[in-house]
Amino acid sequence: MPSIRAVVTDLDNTLYPWVDYIVPALEAMIDSLVATTGLPRIRIVQSLKAVYAQYESNEYPFAIQLSDIFRPYEADFDSFNALVVDPARLAFRAARDRYLKPYPGVRETLDQLRARGLKVVALTDAPRNAAELRLKHLKLDGHFDALYTLPFFPLPENVAPEIRRKEEEGHYRGKTPVVELPRDAEKPNPAGLRRILADLGLRGPEVIYVGDNVKKDMAVAKACGAVGVWAEYGTYVSKEYRDRLAVISARTVTQRHVADEAQGRWPLAISSFVQVLDVLDGARWTPARRAASRRGRRAR
């Protein structure tokens, strides 16, 4: 392996289990909306999914206000906001605080990588707002040399002036420098990783790229000649959670965040993020690969 000078990593289901947090958080928000509006659950779910599909994210912070749930209350936004939106946001945040956690050893591994003098960069298909918020919540902000995202969520025309002012002043921004990529740079387009290589002045073989999605992340690594490391652990999502997510999430959003169960495999696989250090140290087989090798020998 050539001398590695940087590690680029995906975020969702690579540094933290996105599905484990988003399912209970959205369900808690929907429970709150059912309680405060008295509307049927299916009506609320369908209304929110339409907004999620339009903005291509289940985390668009103004989904309730832009849904057709809001239309009957447009004349009295302040009451709607206080009685409906605020309780729903609190329910979402409480679930997020409980369930959004990094995988074991992630913070320590990121620190060790940087202590070795490597550049550590995150590359995600999440919008800038959502990515920065998650890194801050996970206490991972500041553990990267840079964060490359898709463009930030647009603010609605009727957003509160204070929110618009805070956004313009950078109140919601994190410590990590952010580069917003063009919308069409979404993986498996390798444009994002190519931009990172150019910005760092590195060649593909000098970079390890870690991600959970073979069809997207590993395809990007291959296209750029980088060392692709498959975060196989991030693909383990229970059928129950997949089914629950399908009910409340726009299909396009689910496809972006959750790897296809039939996506195939990748030769260099790890069973925890910590094992990136093993790859750097030249370990020939990770546990995931040894297990696959043993299964292959038994099959013969």
GUPA-797013 format. One record per residue (C-alpha): residue in one letter; x, y, z; residue number from 1; chain. Coordinates in nm, 3 decimals, padded with zeros to 5 digits, m for minus. Example, Ala and Ser with C-alpha at 12.3 -4.5 7.8 and 13.67 -1.06 7.14 Angstrom:
residues 2
<residuo=A; c1=01.230; c2=m00.450; c3=00.780; num=1; cadena=A>;
<residuo=S; c1=01.367; c2=m00.106; c3=00.714; num=2; cadena=A>;
END
This chain:
residues 300
<residuo=M; c1=00.000; c2=00.000; c3=00.000; num=1; cadena=A>;
<residuo=P; c1=00.141; c2=00.345; c3=m00.088; num=2; cadena=A>;
<residuo=S; c1=00.205; c2=00.590; c3=00.191; num=3; cadena=A>;
<residuo=I; c1=m00.134; c2=00.709; c3=00.316; num=4; cadena=A>;
<residuo=R; c1=m00.160; c2=01.080; c3=00.384; num=5; cadena=A>;
<residuo=A; c1=m00.533; c2=01.129; c3=00.440; num=6; cadena=A>;
<residuo=V; c1=m00.847; c2=00.947; c3=00.549; num=7; cadena=A>;
<residuo=V; c1=m01.179; c2=01.052; c3=00.397; num=8; cadena=A>;
<residuo=T; c1=m01.491; c2=00.914; c3=00.561; num=9; cadena=A>;
<residuo=D; c1=m01.862; c2=00.904; c3=00.496; num=10; cadena=A>;
<residuo=L; c1=m02.087; c2=01.008; c3=00.787; num=11; cadena=A>;
<residuo=D; c1=m02.424; c2=00.829; c3=00.800; num=12; cadena=A>;
<residuo=N; c1=m02.392; c2=00.462; c3=00.901; num=13; cadena=A>;
<residuo=T; c1=m02.014; c2=00.495; c3=00.898; num=14; cadena=A>;
<residuo=L; c1=m01.952; c2=00.714; c3=01.202; num=15; cadena=A>;
<residuo=Y; c1=m02.296; c2=00.669; c3=01.360; num=16; cadena=A>;
<residuo=P; c1=m02.609; c2=00.458; c3=01.293; num=17; cadena=A>;
<residuo=W; c1=m02.838; c2=00.708; c3=01.120; num=18; cadena=A>;
<residuo=V; c1=m03.138; c2=00.473; c3=01.105; num=19; cadena=A>;
<residuo=D; c1=m03.125; c2=00.403; c3=01.479; num=20; cadena=A>;
<residuo=Y; c1=m03.184; c2=00.772; c3=01.545; num=21; cadena=A>;
<residuo=I; c1=m03.405; c2=00.894; c3=01.262; num=22; cadena=A>;
<residuo=V; c1=m03.677; c2=00.630; c3=01.303; num=23; cadena=A>;
<residuo=P; c1=m03.763; c2=00.699; c3=01.670; num=24; cadena=A>;
<residuo=A; c1=m03.710; c2=01.075; c3=01.624; num=25; cadena=A>;
<residuo=L; c1=m03.956; c2=01.102; c3=01.335; num=26; cadena=A>;
<residuo=E; c1=m04.204; c2=00.873; c3=01.509; num=27; cadena=A>;
<residuo=A; c1=m04.189; c2=01.089; c3=01.822; num=28; cadena=A>;
<residuo=M; c1=m04.251; c2=01.402; c3=01.615; num=29; cadena=A>;
<residuo=I; c1=m04.546; c2=01.240; c3=01.439; num=30; cadena=A>;
<residuo=D; c1=m04.692; c2=01.125; c3=01.773; num=31; cadena=A>;
<residuo=S; c1=m04.678; c2=01.486; c3=01.891; num=32; cadena=A>;
<residuo=L; c1=m04.849; c2=01.614; c3=01.575; num=33; cadena=A>;
<residuo=V; c1=m05.127; c2=01.356; c3=01.609; num=34; cadena=A>;
<residuo=A; c1=m05.184; c2=01.466; c3=01.969; num=35; cadena=A>;
<residuo=T; c1=m05.185; c2=01.842; c3=01.900; num=36; cadena=A>;
<residuo=T; c1=m05.378; c2=01.851; c3=01.571; num=37; cadena=A>;
<residuo=G; c1=m05.613; c2=01.555; c3=01.609; num=38; cadena=A>;
<residuo=L; c1=m05.543; c2=01.464; c3=01.246; num=39; cadena=A>;
<residuo=P; c1=m05.519; c2=01.099; c3=01.136; num=40; cadena=A>;
<residuo=R; c1=m05.165; c2=00.963; c3=01.152; num=41; cadena=A>;
<residuo=I; c1=m05.169; c2=00.863; c3=00.785; num=42; cadena=A>;
<residuo=R; c1=m05.262; c2=01.218; c3=00.684; num=43; cadena=A>;
<residuo=I; c1=m04.970; c2=01.363; c3=00.878; num=44; cadena=A>;
<residuo=V; c1=m04.723; c2=01.104; c3=00.747; num=45; cadena=A>;
<residuo=Q; c1=m04.826; c2=01.160; c3=00.386; num=46; cadena=A>;
<residuo=S; c1=m04.807; c2=01.537; c3=00.425; num=47; cadena=A>;
<residuo=L; c1=m04.456; c2=01.526; c3=00.574; num=48; cadena=A>;
<residuo=K; c1=m04.328; c2=01.271; c3=00.323; num=49; cadena=A>;
<residuo=A; c1=m04.425; c2=01.507; c3=00.041; num=50; cadena=A>;
<residuo=V; c1=m04.201; c2=01.776; c3=00.191; num=51; cadena=A>;
<residuo=Y; c1=m03.920; c2=01.529; c3=00.261; num=52; cadena=A>;
<residuo=A; c1=m03.929; c2=01.418; c3=m00.101; num=53; cadena=A>;
<residuo=Q; c1=m03.923; c2=01.777; c3=m00.227; num=54; cadena=A>;
<residuo=Y; c1=m03.624; c2=01.875; c3=m00.012; num=55; cadena=A>;
<residuo=E; c1=m03.465; c2=01.528; c3=m00.027; num=56; cadena=A>;
<residuo=S; c1=m03.419; c2=01.505; c3=00.349; num=57; cadena=A>;
<residuo=N; c1=m03.612; c2=01.371; c3=00.648; num=58; cadena=A>;
<residuo=E; c1=m03.443; c2=01.638; c3=00.857; num=59; cadena=A>;
<residuo=Y; c1=m03.567; c2=01.949; c3=00.681; num=60; cadena=A>;
<residuo=P; c1=m03.636; c2=02.171; c3=00.985; num=61; cadena=A>;
<residuo=F; c1=m03.935; c2=02.352; c3=00.833; num=62; cadena=A>;
<residuo=A; c1=m04.122; c2=02.045; c3=00.709; num=63; cadena=A>;
<residuo=I; c1=m04.425; c2=02.103; c3=00.932; num=64; cadena=A>;
<residuo=Q; c1=m04.470; c2=02.467; c3=00.827; num=65; cadena=A>;
<residuo=L; c1=m04.439; c2=02.377; c3=00.458; num=66; cadena=A>;
<residuo=S; c1=m04.676; c2=02.080; c3=00.477; num=67; cadena=A>;
<residuo=D; c1=m05.046; c2=02.104; c3=00.403; num=68; cadena=A>;
<residuo=I; c1=m05.107; c2=02.047; c3=00.776; num=69; cadena=A>;
<residuo=F; c1=m05.028; c2=02.416; c3=00.820; num=70; cadena=A>;
<residuo=R; c1=m05.266; c2=02.557; c3=00.559; num=71; cadena=A>;
<residuo=P; c1=m05.580; c2=02.581; c3=00.778; num=72; cadena=A>;
<residuo=Y; c1=m05.378; c2=02.777; c3=01.036; num=73; cadena=A>;
<residuo=E; c1=m05.193; c2=03.022; c3=00.810; num=74; cadena=A>;
<residuo=A; c1=m05.387; c2=03.317; c3=00.950; num=75; cadena=A>;
<residuo=D; c1=m05.254; c2=03.250; c3=01.301; num=76; cadena=A>;
<residuo=F; c1=m04.896; c2=03.134; c3=01.261; num=77; cadena=A>;
<residuo=D; c1=m04.788; c2=03.228; c3=01.613; num=78; cadena=A>;
<residuo=S; c1=m05.048; c2=03.000; c3=01.774; num=79; cadena=A>;
<residuo=F; c1=m04.971; c2=02.716; c3=01.530; num=80; cadena=A>;
<residuo=N; c1=m04.602; c2=02.751; c3=01.602; num=81; cadena=A>;
<residuo=A; c1=m04.649; c2=02.750; c3=01.981; num=82; cadena=A>;
<residuo=L; c1=m04.913; c2=02.477; c3=02.003; num=83; cadena=A>;
<residuo=V; c1=m04.808; c2=02.245; c3=01.720; num=84; cadena=A>;
<residuo=V; c1=m04.457; c2=02.308; c3=01.587; num=85; cadena=A>;
<residuo=D; c1=m04.270; c2=02.365; c3=01.914; num=86; cadena=A>;
<residuo=P; c1=m04.396; c2=02.047; c3=02.088; num=87; cadena=A>;
<residuo=A; c1=m04.317; c2=01.843; c3=01.776; num=88; cadena=A>;
<residuo=R; c1=m03.963; c2=01.981; c3=01.758; num=89; cadena=A>;
<residuo=L; c1=m03.908; c2=01.911; c3=02.127; num=90; cadena=A>;
<residuo=A; c1=m04.024; c2=01.552; c3=02.077; num=91; cadena=A>;
<residuo=F; c1=m03.786; c2=01.508; c3=01.781; num=92; cadena=A>;
<residuo=R; c1=m03.492; c2=01.657; c3=01.972; num=93; cadena=A>;
<residuo=A; c1=m03.555; c2=01.445; c3=02.281; num=94; cadena=A>;
<residuo=A; c1=m03.546; c2=01.128; c3=02.071; num=95; cadena=A>;
<residuo=R; c1=m03.240; c2=01.252; c3=01.883; num=96; cadena=A>;
<residuo=D; c1=m03.059; c2=01.321; c3=02.209; num=97; cadena=A>;
<residuo=R; c1=m03.138; c2=00.970; c3=02.326; num=98; cadena=A>;
<residuo=Y; c1=m03.061; c2=00.771; c3=02.012; num=99; cadena=A>;
<residuo=L; c1=m02.803; c2=00.960; c3=01.803; num=100; cadena=A>;
<residuo=K; c1=m02.470; c2=00.823; c3=01.922; num=101; cadena=A>;
<residuo=P; c1=m02.139; c2=00.756; c3=01.745; num=102; cadena=A>;
<residuo=Y; c1=m02.024; c2=00.402; c3=01.692; num=103; cadena=A>;
<residuo=P; c1=m01.778; c2=00.282; c3=01.959; num=104; cadena=A>;
<residuo=G; c1=m01.430; c2=00.425; c3=01.928; num=105; cadena=A>;
<residuo=V; c1=m01.510; c2=00.679; c3=01.657; num=106; cadena=A>;
<residuo=R; c1=m01.392; c2=00.991; c3=01.842; num=107; cadena=A>;
<residuo=E; c1=m01.076; c2=00.822; c3=01.965; num=108; cadena=A>;
<residuo=T; c1=m00.994; c2=00.686; c3=01.621; num=109; cadena=A>;
<residuo=L; c1=m01.040; c2=01.024; c3=01.454; num=110; cadena=A>;
<residuo=D; c1=m00.806; c2=01.177; c3=01.712; num=111; cadena=A>;
<residuo=Q; c1=m00.547; c2=00.903; c3=01.657; num=112; cadena=A>;
<residuo=L; c1=m00.557; c2=00.954; c3=01.282; num=113; cadena=A>;
<residuo=R; c1=m00.487; c2=01.324; c3=01.318; num=114; cadena=A>;
<residuo=A; c1=m00.220; c2=01.255; c3=01.581; num=115; cadena=A>;
<residuo=R; c1=m00.041; c2=01.050; c3=01.316; num=116; cadena=A>;
<residuo=G; c1=m00.027; c2=01.358; c3=01.098; num=117; cadena=A>;
<residuo=L; c1=m00.300; c2=01.247; c3=00.857; num=118; cadena=A>;
<residuo=K; c1=m00.562; c2=01.478; c3=00.714; num=119; cadena=A>;
<residuo=V; c1=m00.910; c2=01.364; c3=00.817; num=120; cadena=A>;
<residuo=V; c1=m01.198; c2=01.476; c3=00.596; num=121; cadena=A>;
<residuo=A; c1=m01.570; c2=01.395; c3=00.595; num=122; cadena=A>;
<residuo=L; c1=m01.763; c2=01.358; c3=00.268; num=123; cadena=A>;
<residuo=T; c1=m02.140; c2=01.330; c3=00.292; num=124; cadena=A>;
<residuo=D; c1=m02.450; c2=01.353; c3=00.076; num=125; cadena=A>;
<residuo=A; c1=m02.629; c2=01.532; c3=00.360; num=126; cadena=A>;
<residuo=P; c1=m02.710; c2=01.902; c3=00.325; num=127; cadena=A>;
<residuo=R; c1=m02.470; c2=02.132; c3=00.507; num=128; cadena=A>;
<residuo=N; c1=m02.719; c2=02.226; c3=00.781; num=129; cadena=A>;
<residuo=A; c1=m02.800; c2=01.867; c3=00.877; num=130; cadena=A>;
<residuo=A; c1=m02.438; c2=01.749; c3=00.861; num=131; cadena=A>;
<residuo=E; c1=m02.307; c2=02.033; c3=01.080; num=132; cadena=A>;
<residuo=L; c1=m02.587; c2=01.985; c3=01.332; num=133; cadena=A>;
<residuo=R; c1=m02.519; c2=01.612; c3=01.365; num=134; cadena=A>;
<residuo=L; c1=m02.144; c2=01.661; c3=01.409; num=135; cadena=A>;
<residuo=K; c1=m02.205; c2=01.918; c3=01.682; num=136; cadena=A>;
<residuo=H; c1=m02.455; c2=01.694; c3=01.859; num=137; cadena=A>;
<residuo=L; c1=m02.216; c2=01.397; c3=01.843; num=138; cadena=A>;
<residuo=K; c1=m01.927; c2=01.611; c3=01.971; num=139; cadena=A>;
<residuo=L; c1=m01.739; c2=01.531; c3=01.651; num=140; cadena=A>;
<residuo=D; c1=m01.721; c2=01.893; c3=01.536; num=141; cadena=A>;
<residuo=G; c1=m01.358; c2=01.998; c3=01.529; num=142; cadena=A>;
<residuo=H; c1=m01.233; c2=01.641; c3=01.481; num=143; cadena=A>;
<residuo=F; c1=m01.203; c2=01.693; c3=01.103; num=144; cadena=A>;
<residuo=D; c1=m00.982; c2=01.909; c3=00.887; num=145; cadena=A>;
<residuo=A; c1=m01.280; c2=01.972; c3=00.657; num=146; cadena=A>;
<residuo=L; c1=m01.638; c2=01.868; c3=00.591; num=147; cadena=A>;
<residuo=Y; c1=m01.768; c2=01.837; c3=00.233; num=148; cadena=A>;
<residuo=T; c1=m02.147; c2=01.845; c3=00.202; num=149; cadena=A>;
<residuo=L; c1=m02.427; c2=01.908; c3=m00.042; num=150; cadena=A>;
<residuo=P; c1=m02.583; c2=02.259; c3=m00.041; num=151; cadena=A>;
<residuo=F; c1=m02.762; c2=02.383; c3=00.271; num=152; cadena=A>;
<residuo=F; c1=m03.138; c2=02.370; c3=00.322; num=153; cadena=A>;
<residuo=P; c1=m03.306; c2=02.677; c3=00.173; num=154; cadena=A>;
<residuo=L; c1=m03.499; c2=02.885; c3=00.424; num=155; cadena=A>;
<residuo=P; c1=m03.873; c2=02.934; c3=00.362; num=156; cadena=A>;
<residuo=E; c1=m03.983; c2=03.283; c3=00.260; num=157; cadena=A>;
<residuo=N; c1=m04.188; c2=03.325; c3=00.578; num=158; cadena=A>;
<residuo=V; c1=m03.915; c2=03.208; c3=00.817; num=159; cadena=A>;
<residuo=A; c1=m03.881; c2=03.413; c3=01.133; num=160; cadena=A>;
<residuo=P; c1=m03.643; c2=03.710; c3=01.084; num=161; cadena=A>;
<residuo=E; c1=m03.437; c2=03.597; c3=01.384; num=162; cadena=A>;
<residuo=I; c1=m03.368; c2=03.259; c3=01.224; num=163; cadena=A>;
<residuo=R; c1=m03.267; c2=03.421; c3=00.896; num=164; cadena=A>;
<residuo=R; c1=m03.039; c2=03.664; c3=01.080; num=165; cadena=A>;
<residuo=K; c1=m02.874; c2=03.385; c3=01.279; num=166; cadena=A>;
<residuo=E; c1=m02.816; c2=03.184; c3=00.963; num=167; cadena=A>;
<residuo=E; c1=m02.658; c2=03.482; c3=00.787; num=168; cadena=A>;
<residuo=E; c1=m02.436; c2=03.550; c3=01.090; num=169; cadena=A>;
<residuo=G; c1=m02.320; c2=03.189; c3=01.105; num=170; cadena=A>;
<residuo=H; c1=m02.483; c2=03.120; c3=01.441; num=171; cadena=A>;
<residuo=Y; c1=m02.561; c2=02.760; c3=01.345; num=172; cadena=A>;
<residuo=R; c1=m02.219; c2=02.687; c3=01.196; num=173; cadena=A>;
<residuo=G; c1=m01.963; c2=02.455; c3=01.352; num=174; cadena=A>;
<residuo=K; c1=m01.586; c2=02.471; c3=01.403; num=175; cadena=A>;
<residuo=T; c1=m01.503; c2=02.244; c3=01.110; num=176; cadena=A>;
<residuo=P; c1=m01.439; c2=02.424; c3=00.778; num=177; cadena=A>;
<residuo=V; c1=m01.716; c2=02.335; c3=00.533; num=178; cadena=A>;
<residuo=V; c1=m01.708; c2=02.306; c3=00.155; num=179; cadena=A>;
<residuo=E; c1=m02.050; c2=02.293; c3=m00.011; num=180; cadena=A>;
<residuo=L; c1=m02.039; c2=02.085; c3=m00.327; num=181; cadena=A>;
<residuo=P; c1=m02.275; c2=02.129; c3=m00.622; num=182; cadena=A>;
<residuo=R; c1=m02.603; c2=01.942; c3=m00.592; num=183; cadena=A>;
<residuo=D; c1=m02.507; c2=01.704; c3=m00.872; num=184; cadena=A>;
<residuo=A; c1=m02.194; c2=01.593; c3=m00.681; num=185; cadena=A>;
<residuo=E; c1=m02.400; c2=01.340; c3=m00.487; num=186; cadena=A>;
<residuo=K; c1=m02.237; c2=00.998; c3=m00.473; num=187; cadena=A>;
<residuo=P; c1=m02.172; c2=00.778; c3=m00.670; num=188; cadena=A>;
<residuo=N; c1=m02.053; c2=01.082; c3=m00.865; num=189; cadena=A>;
<residuo=P; c1=m01.681; c2=01.093; c3=m00.773; num=190; cadena=A>;
<residuo=A; c1=m01.671; c2=01.474; c3=m00.803; num=191; cadena=A>;
<residuo=G; c1=m01.668; c2=01.521; c3=m00.424; num=192; cadena=A>;
<residuo=L; c1=m01.367; c2=01.299; c3=m00.363; num=193; cadena=A>;
<residuo=R; c1=m01.190; c2=01.444; c3=m00.666; num=194; cadena=A>;
<residuo=R; c1=m01.241; c2=01.791; c3=m00.520; num=195; cadena=A>;
<residuo=I; c1=m01.094; c2=01.675; c3=m00.189; num=196; cadena=A>;
<residuo=L; c1=m00.791; c2=01.524; c3=m00.363; num=197; cadena=A>;
<residuo=A; c1=m00.737; c2=01.849; c3=m00.552; num=198; cadena=A>;
<residuo=D; c1=m00.775; c2=02.062; c3=m00.239; num=199; cadena=A>;
<residuo=L; c1=m00.528; c2=01.845; c3=m00.047; num=200; cadena=A>;
<residuo=G; c1=m00.289; c2=01.811; c3=m00.339; num=201; cadena=A>;
<residuo=L; c1=m00.299; c2=01.430; c3=m00.314; num=202; cadena=A>;
<residuo=R; c1=m00.335; c2=01.135; c3=m00.549; num=203; cadena=A>;
<residuo=G; c1=m00.600; c2=00.867; c3=m00.505; num=204; cadena=A>;
<residuo=P; c1=m00.363; c2=00.594; c3=m00.378; num=205; cadena=A>;
<residuo=E; c1=m00.252; c2=00.825; c3=m00.096; num=206; cadena=A>;
<residuo=V; c1=m00.604; c2=00.834; c3=00.049; num=207; cadena=A>;
<residuo=I; c1=m00.820; c2=00.584; c3=00.235; num=208; cadena=A>;
<residuo=Y; c1=m01.192; c2=00.631; c3=00.178; num=209; cadena=A>;
<residuo=V; c1=m01.429; c2=00.471; c3=00.432; num=210; cadena=A>;
<residuo=G; c1=m01.800; c2=00.422; c3=00.367; num=211; cadena=A>;
<residuo=D; c1=m02.087; c2=00.179; c3=00.419; num=212; cadena=A>;
<residuo=N; c1=m02.239; c2=00.184; c3=00.071; num=213; cadena=A>;
<residuo=V; c1=m02.066; c2=m00.035; c3=m00.187; num=214; cadena=A>;
<residuo=K; c1=m02.261; c2=00.107; c3=m00.482; num=215; cadena=A>;
<residuo=K; c1=m02.190; c2=00.466; c3=m00.380; num=216; cadena=A>;
<residuo=D; c1=m01.890; c2=00.501; c3=m00.149; num=217; cadena=A>;
<residuo=M; c1=m01.678; c2=00.218; c3=m00.284; num=218; cadena=A>;
<residuo=A; c1=m01.765; c2=00.316; c3=m00.641; num=219; cadena=A>;
<residuo=V; c1=m01.633; c2=00.665; c3=m00.566; num=220; cadena=A>;
<residuo=A; c1=m01.313; c2=00.523; c3=m00.415; num=221; cadena=A>;
<residuo=K; c1=m01.259; c2=00.301; c3=m00.719; num=222; cadena=A>;
<residuo=A; c1=m01.318; c2=00.585; c3=m00.965; num=223; cadena=A>;
<residuo=C; c1=m01.055; c2=00.798; c3=m00.789; num=224; cadena=A>;
<residuo=G; c1=m00.802; c2=00.522; c3=m00.734; num=225; cadena=A>;
<residuo=A; c1=m00.833; c2=00.559; c3=m00.356; num=226; cadena=A>;
<residuo=V; c1=m00.806; c2=00.273; c3=m00.107; num=227; cadena=A>;
<residuo=G; c1=m01.171; c2=00.182; c3=m00.051; num=228; cadena=A>;
<residuo=V; c1=m01.251; c2=00.049; c3=00.297; num=229; cadena=A>;
<residuo=W; c1=m01.603; c2=m00.086; c3=00.331; num=230; cadena=A>;
<residuo=A; c1=m01.770; c2=m00.011; c3=00.666; num=231; cadena=A>;
<residuo=E; c1=m01.965; c2=m00.335; c3=00.660; num=232; cadena=A>;
<residuo=Y; c1=m02.090; c2=m00.278; c3=01.015; num=233; cadena=A>;
<residuo=G; c1=m02.296; c2=00.015; c3=00.889; num=234; cadena=A>;
<residuo=T; c1=m02.508; c2=m00.207; c3=00.666; num=235; cadena=A>;
<residuo=Y; c1=m02.664; c2=m00.400; c3=00.953; num=236; cadena=A>;
<residuo=V; c1=m03.015; c2=m00.255; c3=00.980; num=237; cadena=A>;
<residuo=S; c1=m03.290; c2=m00.474; c3=01.122; num=238; cadena=A>;
<residuo=K; c1=m03.595; c2=m00.559; c3=00.911; num=239; cadena=A>;
<residuo=E; c1=m03.812; c2=m00.394; c3=01.177; num=240; cadena=A>;
<residuo=Y; c1=m03.631; c2=m00.062; c3=01.141; num=241; cadena=A>;
<residuo=R; c1=m03.625; c2=m00.084; c3=00.762; num=242; cadena=A>;
<residuo=D; c1=m04.002; c2=m00.140; c3=00.764; num=243; cadena=A>;
<residuo=R; c1=m04.065; c2=00.143; c3=01.011; num=244; cadena=A>;
<residuo=L; c1=m03.846; c2=00.378; c3=00.809; num=245; cadena=A>;
<residuo=A; c1=m04.033; c2=00.292; c3=00.489; num=246; cadena=A>;
<residuo=V; c1=m04.358; c2=00.411; c3=00.650; num=247; cadena=A>;
<residuo=I; c1=m04.233; c2=00.757; c3=00.749; num=248; cadena=A>;
<residuo=S; c1=m03.951; c2=00.834; c3=00.504; num=249; cadena=A>;
<residuo=A; c1=m03.961; c2=00.946; c3=00.142; num=250; cadena=A>;
<residuo=R; c1=m03.826; c2=00.662; c3=m00.072; num=251; cadena=A>;
<residuo=T; c1=m03.557; c2=00.878; c3=m00.232; num=252; cadena=A>;
<residuo=V; c1=m03.429; c2=00.980; c3=00.112; num=253; cadena=A>;
<residuo=T; c1=m03.414; c2=00.621; c3=00.233; num=254; cadena=A>;
<residuo=Q; c1=m03.216; c2=00.520; c3=m00.076; num=255; cadena=A>;
<residuo=R; c1=m02.967; c2=00.798; c3=m00.007; num=256; cadena=A>;
<residuo=H; c1=m02.903; c2=00.706; c3=00.355; num=257; cadena=A>;
<residuo=V; c1=m02.948; c2=00.328; c3=00.376; num=258; cadena=A>;
<residuo=A; c1=m02.740; c2=00.083; c3=00.175; num=259; cadena=A>;
<residuo=D; c1=m02.931; c2=m00.165; c3=m00.040; num=260; cadena=A>;
<residuo=E; c1=m02.937; c2=m00.510; c3=00.121; num=261; cadena=A>;
<residuo=A; c1=m02.843; c2=m00.659; c3=m00.218; num=262; cadena=A>;
<residuo=Q; c1=m02.558; c2=m00.418; c3=m00.285; num=263; cadena=A>;
<residuo=G; c1=m02.288; c2=m00.685; c3=m00.301; num=264; cadena=A>;
<residuo=R; c1=m01.958; c2=m00.691; c3=m00.116; num=265; cadena=A>;
<residuo=W; c1=m01.618; c2=m00.521; c3=m00.124; num=266; cadena=A>;
<residuo=P; c1=m01.283; c2=m00.697; c3=m00.069; num=267; cadena=A>;
<residuo=L; c1=m01.148; c2=m00.474; c3=00.209; num=268; cadena=A>;
<residuo=A; c1=m01.410; c2=m00.473; c3=00.486; num=269; cadena=A>;
<residuo=I; c1=m01.400; c2=m00.366; c3=00.849; num=270; cadena=A>;
<residuo=S; c1=m01.632; c2=m00.458; c3=01.135; num=271; cadena=A>;
<residuo=S; c1=m01.576; c2=m00.135; c3=01.332; num=272; cadena=A>;
<residuo=F; c1=m01.442; c2=00.211; c3=01.253; num=273; cadena=A>;
<residuo=V; c1=m01.149; c2=00.149; c3=01.487; num=274; cadena=A>;
<residuo=Q; c1=m01.013; c2=m00.101; c3=01.234; num=275; cadena=A>;
<residuo=V; c1=m00.919; c2=00.182; c3=01.001; num=276; cadena=A>;
<residuo=L; c1=m00.606; c2=00.191; c3=01.217; num=277; cadena=A>;
<residuo=D; c1=m00.541; c2=m00.177; c3=01.134; num=278; cadena=A>;
<residuo=V; c1=m00.565; c2=m00.096; c3=00.764; num=279; cadena=A>;
<residuo=L; c1=m00.316; c2=00.185; c3=00.809; num=280; cadena=A>;
<residuo=D; c1=m00.082; c2=m00.043; c3=01.000; num=281; cadena=A>;
<residuo=G; c1=m00.084; c2=m00.290; c3=00.714; num=282; cadena=A>;
<residuo=A; c1=m00.301; c2=m00.562; c3=00.864; num=283; cadena=A>;
<residuo=R; c1=m00.362; c2=m00.803; c3=00.579; num=284; cadena=A>;
<residuo=W; c1=m00.697; c2=m00.930; c3=00.698; num=285; cadena=A>;
<residuo=T; c1=m00.962; c2=m00.755; c3=00.901; num=286; cadena=A>;
<residuo=P; c1=m01.192; c2=m00.981; c3=01.109; num=287; cadena=A>;
<residuo=A; c1=m01.470; c2=m00.937; c3=00.853; num=288; cadena=A>;
<residuo=R; c1=m01.242; c2=m01.060; c3=00.576; num=289; cadena=A>;
<residuo=R; c1=m01.107; c2=m01.351; c3=00.784; num=290; cadena=A>;
<residuo=A; c1=m01.464; c2=m01.464; c3=00.850; num=291; cadena=A>;
<residuo=A; c1=m01.546; c2=m01.445; c3=00.480; num=292; cadena=A>;
<residuo=S; c1=m01.230; c2=m01.641; c3=00.402; num=293; cadena=A>;
<residuo=R; c1=m01.322; c2=m01.915; c3=00.650; num=294; cadena=A>;
<residuo=R; c1=m01.674; c2=m01.939; c3=00.508; num=295; cadena=A>;
<residuo=G; c1=m01.528; c2=m01.975; c3=00.161; num=296; cadena=A>;
<residuo=R; c1=m01.297; c2=m02.259; c3=00.268; num=297; cadena=A>;
<residuo=R; c1=m01.583; c2=m02.446; c3=00.438; num=298; cadena=A>;
<residuo=A; c1=m01.801; c2=m02.408; c3=00.127; num=299; cadena=A>;
<residuo=R; c1=m01.537; c2=m02.581; c3=m00.085; num=300; cadena=A>;
END
